[in-house]
């Protein structure tokens, strides 16, 4: 009887051990799988977000993070095609003298600067006086100012102001004007473009012309205050009769200005008297 009980106990123990074997193997397999998954998550975080190392990462060695071709992708486990970045576009610098809004004038502005010459040879000093009145004084000039400018520019009865490109800037600087000299050639087709560029930035011009009103077509000077919104020009011609004879008290056309400045007059179409060109003038507080 005791022998039977002893054998039964042994069989029971062996049965129990046989049943515990698969459960233990499954548990080990599950634990191993869980640890592998846990290790992968840590590697991912360390590679993409640079988390600080915590105590549970002490014995975990993360693989090197893969090279990412697109620097904007935050997840290195996601494969992304490289981003094609277009080359930097380089635009040529615009060859314009002024980048602001164009500044236009009105014919009515003439009343603030116009003065007529009182002698046959003081057209140059009279035009310079208009420029000073327009950009510095803010009121019509006086004959006293014209007399001062006649002396300062060395204007003579015999030949007027033959070297205007030298004398005008020097005298203008004494009365608060900035200047830019533009000497051009007879028949120059680009001269008007240069003049327009100066006028549209708010500058005015002391312009040498051949006077179309006189039969001789002698050298003469006019003041071009600026352009109108209609494309015409506001002119101060110190030769008073020209205001009615040539319409210089109204808007003057581009072609009329060009003909006077760079083309020989009809009275002597084969030659131009003097040196064509202009001096751009503006106040010292203007751009």
DRENMI-198078 format. One record per residue (C-alpha): residue in one letter; y, z, x. Coordinates in steps of 0.5 Angstrom, whole numbers, plus 500, padded with zeros to 3 digits. Last residue first. Layout:
<atoms>
AYZX ...
</atoms>
This chain:
<atoms>
X724394536 X732396533 X735402536 X739398542 X742393537 X739386537 X741379540 X737373542 X740368547 X740361545 X738354548 X741347550 X745346556 X751343556 X753336553 X747332551 X746325552 X744318549 X746320542 X753320543 X757321536 X750322533 X749328536 X744329542 X738334540 X736341542 X741345538 X745341533 X739337531 X734343531 X739347526 X740342521 X732341521 X731348519 X736347514 X743351513 X744356507 X751356505 X758357509 X755352514 X756347509 X757342514 X765340512 X766346508 X764351513 X765346519 X772347518 X772354521 X769353527 X767360528 X760358525 X756364523 X750361520 X744364515 X738360516 X734357511 X726358509 X727361502 X726368504 X733367508 X733367516 X737370521 X744371523 X745365527 X751365531 X754358533 X756356540 X759349542 X758344547 X762337545 X760332540 X766328542 X767326534 X767333532 X763336526 X756335530 X758340535 X753340540 X749347540 X749353544 X746359540 X747366540 X742369536 X740374531 X734379531 X730382525 X723381527 X724374523 X729372527 X726372534 X720368532 X724363528 X728362535 X721361539 X719356533 X725352533 X725351541 X718348540 X720341539 X724341545 X729335545 X733337550 X730342554 X730350553 X734356555 X731362552 X735369554 X733375551 X738381549 X739388547 X746390545 X750396545 X757393547 X757393555 X750390554 X753384550 X757382556 X752382561 X747378556 X753373555 X755371562 X748369565 X745364559 X752362557 X753359564 X758354562 X763358558 X769354556 X770349561 X778348562 X780353557 X776359561 X771364558 X770369564 X765373559 X768379560 X775376559 X773372553 X770379550 X776383550 X780377547 X774377541 X775384541 X782384539 X781379534 X777384530 X770384528 X767384521 X764391519 X757394521 X759395528 X753395532 X748389529 X753385525 X759386529 X756386536 X753379534 X760376531 X764378537 X759374541 X760368536 X767369537 X767370545 X763363545 X768359540 X774361544 X775354547 X779351542 X783357540 X783362534 X776362533 X773364526 X770371524 X764373520 X760379521 X760383514 X762377510 X756373513 X751378510 X752374503 X748368506 X742373505 X737375511 X730376512 X726381516 X718379517 X713385516 X711387523 X707384528 X712381532 X712377539 X705373536 X700371541 X694374537 X690378542 X683375542 X678378538 X672382541 X666383537 X661388540 X654385540 X650386533 X645392533 X638390532 X634396529 X627397532 X622397527 X620404524 X613408525 X613414522 X611420526 X617420530 X621423524 X628423525 X629416525 X637414528 X635413535 X630407533 X625405539 X622412538 X618414544 X612419542 X613426543 X608429548 X602433545 X604440543 X600446547 X598452542 X597459545 X604462544 X606458538 X604464533 X609468537 X615463535 X618457540 X625455537 X624449533 X626442537 X626438530 X622432531 X617434537 X617441536 X616440528 X610435529 X607439534 X607445530 X604441524 X599438528 X596445530 X596448523 X592442521 X587443527 X587451526 X585450518 X579445520 X576450525 X577455520 X573451515 X568449520 X567456522 X566458514 X561453513 X557455519 X557462516 X555460509 X550456512 X546461516 X547467510 X542464506 X536464512 X538471514 X537474507 X530471506 X528473513 X531480511 X527480504 X520477508 X521483513 X522488507 X516485503 X511486509 X513493510 X511495502 X505491503 X503495509 X505502506 X500500500 
</atoms>
